[in-house]
Amino acid sequence: MLQDSSLQDFDNSDSELVEIDPTGRYVRYKEVLGKGAFKKVYRAFDELEGIEVAWNQIEVDERMCNSEDLERLYSEVHLLKTLKHKNIITFYNSWVDLEHGNINFITEIFTSGTLRQYRKKHMRVDLKALKKWARQILEGLSYLHSHDPPIIHRDIKSDNIFVNGNQGEVKIGDLGLAAILQQANSAHSFIGTPEFMAPELYEEEYNELVDIYAFGMCLLELVTFDYPYVECANAAQIYKKVTSGVKPASLAKVTDPSVKALIAKCIANVSERLSAKDLLMDSFLHLDEDTDDIGSFLRPKFHHPDTSREFRVEGQRRDVNTIFLKLGLVDFSGHICKIHFPFNIEADTPVGVAGEMVEELELSKQDVTTIARMIESEIQNHFPVWNPIHSSGKGEAVSSRFASTTFTGTLALERLPSGRKFWSDSPKQVVKNSFLRPGASNLSSCKVEVGTEESNLTANDVASVHQQAKNCVHDGERRITSKDSKVTEGGSPLEAESSILRDFESENVNLIATKLRKLLVTQQEDLKKLRKKHESAVSDFLKKLPYEVRQLVLNVYGLELPETVDEDRFEASSSG
């Protein structure tokens, strides 16, 4: 029968039932979800609640199976069962199986695996997402460290942090595992991961701040994709560098100064290291839906030893067919150049656009292939159903639409030999065969400085940007002659360039002004709330004093009651 056949298929799969816990509530299947040096994790099922769970099994040394060691172990496990926090993995049950020489404990199951697996799967992650992950990990650590005495994890790393990808939920797992393994495998002097171990952990005199050090290394790995101290060949080399105060080489790869500063605070000397609670107050980790920049992506750079050049491509979708791309490259001398250009998915191809840049950027064939591949990958992130147009790159339509975006620094408008517009922070003095050479029009060298931090914007800043845009439009209104551009007699303005700056003027300035208004409104609301809070505190304090004493205190110190404080109410309460 079909039903029997289906059941038979089920029994022969990885979901084959192989073990039941002592209470009969949990059943373990054959399927392995993960494994390490001492531990295996199996898929299991809670028959009472009808939910899937994780069955963790740890091998133990037979030498720890005496009454004293077992008592310490049970105490450790009992503590884990009492912990309740949204960013700590839920611990359901545990027991020691002396017959088979293992410790078993049941925890909640995570569909997306560890944070390390999740990060490798999703190479393109916004800085805002990284902040959310970091906050959740720190909130979990803050909860653990707030106990008396503090609960120390001892082995924080991305392999021990678990993710529910559909909710963006991050939880600290394998809690207490290091302590359990220390007891269960007494032959091992250190239980932990050398790359994430603080210097003082080797001396065996440490406190909860070793978890903060490990969190900093975890953050470093999430940003750079490199395990800390990847340059070391073995644990002995890592130990030598860590105890000598030498930081991981991958720290130099962190380009965002705010991220780098946060990591530095975490891996500082123990006397200078901040607690989880203090780190949560760091301005970098504040999540503001209105002011957080979207588009600051953390992704690996592409580097080619043959050319000693690095490339990075980032994109921002502007409409149904257009994406605005930013290409960053580091040349042989270490100079960083950024250029910005529009890409029309119906008219342009990655190979064609990269090929247009050969002369301008002095690219090799390998560079063109690399950039084309990066452009294609970036576009597919924004347009998942897009398929590249197969073309040699000749005769392609060049997008003339400028998709407004916010540039940081000073950019100059230039053109490739093909006629494609691009904006560069490192304009050349002479562009060979360029449609618009510097000097032919003031517009080509007109520079608009943008990038003021939103939180520091003033009315003068907005007005300055507004005036720069107007000046550029005015200076650009002159005649030019070109085979690719027809201009009528009488000095018509350069319509395309004027349109570009009008778009910039109208959209970006309006966006800045809108966000500025929101910030000011939020600030006023916060001030009102703070004032009410202080007045309430004053009222509560004064209510406790008899009327005569209250008046005496106010007179002696020259104080007056706030206007919002109802003195009649105080008199009534005093007389009562």
Helices and strands as residue ranges (DSSP letters): H 2-11, E 17-20, E 26-35, E 39-46, E 51-59, G 62-64, H 67-82, E 91-97, E 102-108, H 115-121, E 125-126, H 127-145, G 158-160, E 161-164, E 169-172, H 177-184, G 194-196, H 199-202, H 209-224, H 235-244, G 249-253, H 257-266, H 276-279, G 283-285, E 297-298, E 302-304, E 309-317, E 322-330, E 336-344, H 350-356, H 358-361, H 365-382, E 409-415, E 421-424, H 442-445, E 448-450, G 454-456, H 459-475, H 495-503, I 504-508, H 509-543, H 547-556, H 567-575
